[in-house]
Amino acid sequence: MAMYTLPELPYDYAALEPVINPQIIELHHDKHHAAYVKGANDTLDQLAEARDKEAWGTINGLEKNLAFHLSGHILHSIYWHNMTGDGGGEPLEKDGIGELADAIAESFGSFAGFKSQLTKASATTQGSGWGVLAYEPVSGRLIVEQIYDHQGNVGQGSVPILVFDAWEHAFYLQYKNQKVDFIEAMWKVVNWQDVARRYASAKQRAYNLLLAP
Protein backbone atom coordinates (compact mmCIF):
# COMPACT_ATOMS: atom_id res chain seq x y z
CA MET A 1 0.00 0.00 0.00
CA ALA A 2 1.34 3.43 -0.97
CA MET A 3 2.35 5.57 2.00
CA TYR A 4 2.40 8.87 0.12
CA THR A 5 -0.03 10.44 -2.35
CA LEU A 6 0.18 13.44 -4.65
CA PRO A 7 -1.85 16.29 -3.13
CA GLU A 8 -4.22 18.28 -5.30
CA LEU A 9 -3.30 21.84 -6.16
CA PRO A 10 -5.16 24.45 -4.10
CA TYR A 11 -5.84 26.45 -7.30
CA ASP A 12 -6.01 25.93 -11.06
CA TYR A 13 -2.97 25.92 -13.33
CA ALA A 14 -3.43 29.57 -14.35
CA ALA A 15 -3.89 30.97 -10.84
CA LEU A 16 -0.33 32.28 -10.47
CA GLU A 17 -0.02 34.09 -13.79
CA PRO A 18 1.94 36.11 -14.82
CA VAL A 19 4.55 35.05 -12.23
CA ILE A 20 4.32 31.36 -13.19
CA ASN A 21 2.59 30.26 -16.36
CA PRO A 22 0.08 27.38 -16.47
CA GLN A 23 2.35 25.04 -18.42
CA ILE A 24 5.01 25.17 -15.70
CA ILE A 25 2.49 24.55 -12.92
CA GLU A 26 1.00 21.57 -14.76
CA LEU A 27 4.37 19.95 -15.55
CA HIS A 28 5.82 20.77 -12.15
CA HIS A 29 2.93 19.31 -10.17
CA ASP A 30 1.67 16.51 -12.39
CA LYS A 31 5.08 15.21 -13.51
CA HIS A 32 7.90 16.30 -11.20
CA HIS A 33 6.08 16.25 -7.87
CA ALA A 34 4.34 13.03 -8.85
CA ALA A 35 7.73 11.47 -9.57
CA TYR A 36 8.93 12.21 -6.03
CA VAL A 37 5.81 10.62 -4.57
CA LYS A 38 6.33 7.52 -6.68
CA GLY A 39 10.04 7.46 -5.84
CA ALA A 40 9.35 7.57 -2.09
CA ASN A 41 6.78 4.77 -2.30
CA ASP A 42 8.97 2.62 -4.54
CA THR A 43 11.92 3.05 -2.17
CA LEU A 44 9.80 2.00 0.81
CA ASP A 45 8.84 -1.16 -1.09
CA GLN A 46 12.50 -1.85 -1.85
CA LEU A 47 13.44 -1.38 1.79
CA ALA A 48 10.69 -3.78 2.85
CA GLU A 49 12.07 -6.36 0.41
CA ALA A 50 15.58 -5.83 1.76
CA ARG A 51 14.33 -6.45 5.31
CA ASP A 52 12.50 -9.61 4.26
CA LYS A 53 15.55 -11.01 2.51
CA GLU A 54 18.15 -9.62 4.92
CA ALA A 55 19.84 -8.26 1.80
CA TRP A 56 21.55 -5.01 2.73
CA GLY A 57 23.98 -4.52 -0.15
CA THR A 58 22.07 -1.50 -1.45
CA ILE A 59 21.12 0.07 1.90
CA ASN A 60 23.18 3.25 1.41
CA GLY A 61 21.57 3.99 -1.93
CA LEU A 62 18.08 3.18 -0.70
CA GLU A 63 18.35 5.43 2.35
CA LYS A 64 19.66 8.27 0.16
CA ASN A 65 16.83 7.74 -2.32
CA LEU A 66 14.23 7.80 0.45
CA ALA A 67 15.60 11.07 1.83
CA PHE A 68 15.68 12.60 -1.66
CA HIS A 69 12.19 11.63 -2.78
CA LEU A 70 10.47 12.11 0.57
CA SER A 71 12.03 15.55 1.06
CA GLY A 72 11.03 16.48 -2.49
CA HIS A 73 7.45 15.46 -1.75
CA ILE A 74 7.34 17.41 1.52
CA LEU A 75 8.90 20.59 0.14
CA HIS A 76 6.63 20.63 -2.92
CA SER A 77 3.56 20.04 -0.75
CA ILE A 78 4.50 23.18 1.19
CA TYR A 79 5.45 25.08 -1.96
CA TRP A 80 2.01 24.91 -3.58
CA HIS A 81 0.29 26.31 -0.49
CA ASN A 82 2.96 28.96 0.05
CA MET A 83 1.69 30.68 -3.10
CA THR A 84 -1.51 32.46 -4.07
CA GLY A 85 -2.59 34.74 -6.88
CA ASP A 86 -3.67 37.26 -4.23
CA GLY A 87 -0.33 37.22 -2.40
CA GLY A 88 2.77 39.32 -2.21
CA GLY A 89 3.82 42.30 -0.17
CA GLU A 90 4.93 41.53 3.36
CA PRO A 91 3.31 40.19 6.54
CA LEU A 92 1.61 42.97 8.51
CA GLU A 93 -0.17 43.21 11.84
CA LYS A 94 -3.25 44.71 10.18
CA ASP A 95 -3.64 41.48 8.21
CA GLY A 96 -3.71 39.43 11.42
CA ILE A 97 -0.19 38.05 11.03
CA GLY A 98 1.75 40.45 13.20
CA GLU A 99 3.36 37.58 15.15
CA LEU A 100 5.11 36.37 11.99
CA ALA A 101 6.11 39.93 11.09
CA ASP A 102 7.62 40.41 14.56
CA ALA A 103 9.49 37.10 14.36
CA ILE A 104 11.02 38.07 11.00
CA ALA A 105 12.11 41.46 12.35
CA GLU A 106 13.60 39.87 15.48
CA SER A 107 15.43 37.15 13.59
CA PHE A 108 16.73 39.20 10.65
CA GLY A 109 16.65 42.82 11.80
CA SER A 110 14.02 43.85 9.27
CA PHE A 111 11.77 42.46 6.57
CA ALA A 112 14.09 43.97 3.96
CA GLY A 113 17.07 42.16 5.43
CA PHE A 114 15.16 38.87 5.47
CA LYS A 115 13.93 39.32 1.90
CA SER A 116 17.43 40.04 0.67
CA GLN A 117 18.91 36.99 2.43
CA LEU A 118 16.25 34.54 1.21
CA THR A 119 16.45 35.95 -2.32
CA LYS A 120 20.23 35.52 -2.44
CA ALA A 121 20.13 32.08 -0.83
CA SER A 122 17.56 30.91 -3.38
CA ALA A 123 19.11 32.51 -6.45
CA THR A 124 22.68 31.33 -5.76
CA THR A 125 22.00 27.65 -5.09
CA GLN A 126 24.58 25.66 -7.01
CA GLY A 127 22.69 23.40 -9.39
CA SER A 128 19.34 22.23 -8.01
CA GLY A 129 17.95 23.28 -4.65
CA TRP A 130 15.73 25.52 -2.58
CA GLY A 131 15.78 28.67 -0.51
CA VAL A 132 13.87 28.08 2.74
CA LEU A 133 12.63 30.10 5.70
CA ALA A 134 12.52 27.70 8.63
CA TYR A 135 11.65 27.76 12.31
CA GLU A 136 14.63 26.55 14.34
CA PRO A 137 13.29 25.10 17.62
CA VAL A 138 16.49 25.14 19.69
CA SER A 139 16.83 28.94 19.53
CA GLY A 140 13.17 29.62 18.83
CA ARG A 141 14.19 31.84 15.92
CA LEU A 142 13.67 31.88 12.19
CA ILE A 143 16.58 30.97 9.92
CA VAL A 144 17.19 30.91 6.17
CA GLU A 145 18.50 27.66 4.75
CA GLN A 146 20.03 27.00 1.34
CA ILE A 147 19.08 23.43 0.53
CA TYR A 148 20.84 21.40 -2.12
CA ASP A 149 18.68 18.93 -4.05
CA HIS A 150 15.83 18.46 -1.53
CA GLN A 151 17.58 17.34 1.61
CA GLY A 152 21.23 18.46 1.77
CA ASN A 153 22.51 21.28 3.99
CA VAL A 154 19.53 21.21 6.38
CA GLY A 155 19.61 22.15 10.05
CA GLN A 156 18.23 19.08 11.81
CA GLY A 157 14.93 19.74 13.56
CA SER A 158 14.20 22.94 11.66
CA VAL A 159 10.68 23.24 10.21
CA PRO A 160 10.26 24.79 6.74
CA ILE A 161 7.51 27.41 6.62
CA LEU A 162 8.29 29.25 3.34
CA VAL A 163 10.04 27.55 0.41
CA PHE A 164 11.29 28.90 -2.91
CA ASP A 165 11.91 26.17 -5.48
CA ALA A 166 15.16 26.96 -7.32
CA TRP A 167 15.28 23.82 -9.47
CA GLU A 168 15.32 24.62 -13.19
CA HIS A 169 12.05 22.73 -13.75
CA ALA A 170 10.33 25.36 -11.59
CA PHE A 171 11.10 28.24 -13.94
CA TYR A 172 13.12 27.41 -17.08
CA LEU A 173 10.24 27.29 -19.58
CA GLN A 174 9.37 30.88 -18.69
CA TYR A 175 12.51 32.51 -17.27
CA LYS A 176 15.17 30.51 -19.19
CA ASN A 177 18.46 30.71 -17.24
CA GLN A 178 17.50 33.83 -15.28
CA LYS A 179 16.95 32.20 -11.91
CA VAL A 180 17.28 35.49 -10.05
CA ASP A 181 14.40 37.00 -12.07
CA PHE A 182 12.18 34.08 -11.09
CA ILE A 183 13.06 34.41 -7.40
CA GLU A 184 12.38 38.15 -7.47
CA ALA A 185 9.00 37.48 -9.08
CA MET A 186 8.14 34.85 -6.48
CA TRP A 187 7.71 37.55 -3.84
CA LYS A 188 4.58 38.69 -5.71
CA VAL A 189 2.73 35.44 -4.95
CA VAL A 190 3.81 34.59 -1.39
CA ASN A 191 0.82 33.50 0.69
CA TRP A 192 1.68 35.10 4.03
CA GLN A 193 -1.43 33.72 5.68
CA ASP A 194 -0.19 30.20 4.96
CA VAL A 195 3.33 31.03 6.15
CA ALA A 196 1.93 32.48 9.38
CA ARG A 197 -0.12 29.34 10.04
CA ARG A 198 2.96 27.19 9.52
CA TYR A 199 4.98 29.40 11.86
CA ALA A 200 2.36 29.14 14.62
CA SER A 201 2.15 25.36 14.20
CA ALA A 202 5.93 24.94 14.26
CA LYS A 203 6.16 26.91 17.51
CA GLN A 204 3.49 24.78 19.15
CA ARG A 205 5.31 21.55 18.28
CA ALA A 206 8.79 22.78 19.22
CA TYR A 207 8.74 20.97 22.57
CA ASN A 208 8.83 17.64 20.74
CA LEU A 209 12.54 18.16 20.03
CA LEU A 210 14.30 16.74 23.09
CA LEU A 211 18.02 17.46 23.12
CA ALA A 212 18.58 15.69 26.43
CA PRO A 213 16.49 13.60 28.86
Secondary structure in CASP SS format (residue, H / E / C, confidence):
PFRMAT SS
TARGET T0000
AUTHOR 0000-0000-0000
METHOD secondary structure of the structure
MODEL  1
M C 1.00
A C 1.00
M C 1.00
Y C 1.00
T C 1.00
L C 1.00
P C 1.00
E C 1.00
L C 1.00
P C 1.00
Y C 1.00
D C 1.00
Y C 1.00
A C 1.00
A C 1.00
L C 1.00
E C 1.00
P C 1.00
V C 1.00
I C 1.00
N C 1.00
P H 1.00
Q H 1.00
I H 1.00
I H 1.00
E H 1.00
L H 1.00
H H 1.00
H H 1.00
D H 1.00
K H 1.00
H H 1.00
H H 1.00
A H 1.00
A H 1.00
Y H 1.00
V H 1.00
K H 1.00
G H 1.00
A H 1.00
N H 1.00
D H 1.00
T H 1.00
L H 1.00
D H 1.00
Q H 1.00
L H 1.00
A H 1.00
E H 1.00
A H 1.00
R H 1.00
D H 1.00
K H 1.00
E C 1.00
A C 1.00
W C 1.00
G C 1.00
T C 1.00
I H 1.00
N H 1.00
G H 1.00
L H 1.00
E H 1.00
K H 1.00
N H 1.00
L H 1.00
A H 1.00
F H 1.00
H H 1.00
L H 1.00
S H 1.00
G H 1.00
H H 1.00
I H 1.00
L H 1.00
H H 1.00
S H 1.00
I H 1.00
Y H 1.00
W H 1.00
H H 1.00
N C 1.00
M E 1.00
T C 1.00
G C 1.00
D C 1.00
G C 1.00
G C 1.00
G C 1.00
E C 1.00
P C 1.00
L C 1.00
E H 1.00
K H 1.00
D H 1.00
G C 1.00
I C 1.00
G H 1.00
E H 1.00
L H 1.00
A H 1.00
D H 1.00
A H 1.00
I H 1.00
A H 1.00
E H 1.00
S H 1.00
F H 1.00
G C 1.00
S C 1.00
F H 1.00
A H 1.00
G H 1.00
F H 1.00
K H 1.00
S H 1.00
Q H 1.00
L H 1.00
T H 1.00
K H 1.00
A H 1.00
S H 1.00
A H 1.00
T C 1.00
T C 1.00
Q C 1.00
G C 1.00
S C 1.00
G E 1.00
W E 1.00
G E 1.00
V E 1.00
L E 1.00
A E 1.00
Y E 1.00
E E 1.00
P C 1.00
V C 1.00
S C 1.00
G C 1.00
R E 1.00
L E 1.00
I E 1.00
V E 1.00
E E 1.00
Q E 1.00
I E 1.00
Y E 1.00
D C 1.00
H C 1.00
Q C 1.00
G E 1.00
N C 1.00
V C 1.00
G C 1.00
Q C 1.00
G C 1.00
S C 1.00
V E 1.00
P E 1.00
I E 1.00
L E 1.00
V E 1.00
F E 1.00
D E 1.00
A C 1.00
W C 1.00
E H 1.00
H H 1.00
A H 1.00
F C 1.00
Y H 1.00
L H 1.00
Q H 1.00
Y H 1.00
K C 1.00
N C 1.00
Q C 1.00
K H 1.00
V H 1.00
D H 1.00
F H 1.00
I H 1.00
E H 1.00
A H 1.00
M H 1.00
W C 1.00
K C 1.00
V C 1.00
V E 1.00
N C 1.00
W H 1.00
Q H 1.00
D H 1.00
V H 1.00
A H 1.00
R H 1.00
R H 1.00
Y H 1.00
A H 1.00
S H 1.00
A H 1.00
K H 1.00
Q H 1.00
R C 1.00
A H 1.00
Y H 1.00
N H 1.00
L C 1.00
L C 1.00
L C 1.00
A C 1.00
P C 1.00
END
